[in-house]
């Protein structure tokens, strides 16, 4: 029996989810925003684990997702170009 390798759609490309998380975090205090972002990253990682995705892939995807959320948050709160 052969096993298949599951390759997830890159989380960093899920623009609507990234925008939603960044905009919500922007409404919170810095400490609460940090907790919110960490919780969302944890939720996404758990979902990928349930699907059987390799831990190295999960780590890479979560890093990219975190970077995307934080960049969007920074851009939104600093009034940057969309």
Secondary structure, 3 states (H helix, E strand, C coil): CCCCCCCCCCHHHCHHHHHHHHHHHHCCCHHHHHHHHHHHHHHHHHHHHHCCCCHHHHHHHHHHHHHHHHHHHHHHHCCCCC
